[in-house]
Amino acid sequence: MMIDFALEAERTSGKSPEEAIYQACILRFRPIMMTTMAALLAGCAALGRGTGSELHVHWVSPLSEG
């Protein structure tokens, strides 16, 4: 997504490649990190023990094995 955003900024705004990549990093880093952290934390929570944890076993295994 960052590359798409950078290419679009380069084409429409006439920015240099370095400027376009820098701008894409500033604007897209936070949403990418939020999505990544949400997925990681959901996987970690599913590894927990407690009531209902046996329901998560089937989808945690592919997450942990890649």
N, C-alpha and C positions, 0 to 999 in steps of 0.2 A: 504494500500500500504506500509505503514511503517513496518507493521508486516511481510509482504511477503519479503520485502527487508532485514529485520533483520534476518529472517529465512534462506534466501539464503546466507547472509554473514556468518552466524553461520556455515552452512553446508560446504560451499566451502572454506572459509578462516580459519576455525577452531577457530573462535573467541568465547569468552565467551558470554553468553546471554546478560550480561550488556554492554559489548563492542559493540556487534552487534546492540542492541537497540540504544545506544548512536550514533553510526555511521549512522544508519537509520534516526534518528532525525535530525542530522546535514544536511544530504543530501536531505531529503524529505520535511522538514518543509516549506521552501520557496515556492516550487511549490504548496503545499497544501494550504498555505495561499493566494497565488496569485489567485487560482481558487475560493476560498471562497470569497475573497474580490470582485472579478469580478462579481460573482453572486449577492452578496449583493448590490453592487453599481448599477448594472443593474436594480435590483428591486426598489431601491430608485429613480433612474432616471425616471422610469416608473410611479411613483406616482405623478410626477410633473404635473403642469397645463400648458396649452399652446396649440399651434397648433399641432394637431395630437394626443393629449393625450388620446382622447376617443378610439383610436385604441389599447391602451395598457390595457384597463380595463379588458379584458377577460383573460389575462394571469397573471395579477398582483394579482387578487383575490386568486388563488390557492397558490401563493407564500406567501401571507400574512396570509392565514388561515392554512397553514401547510399541 
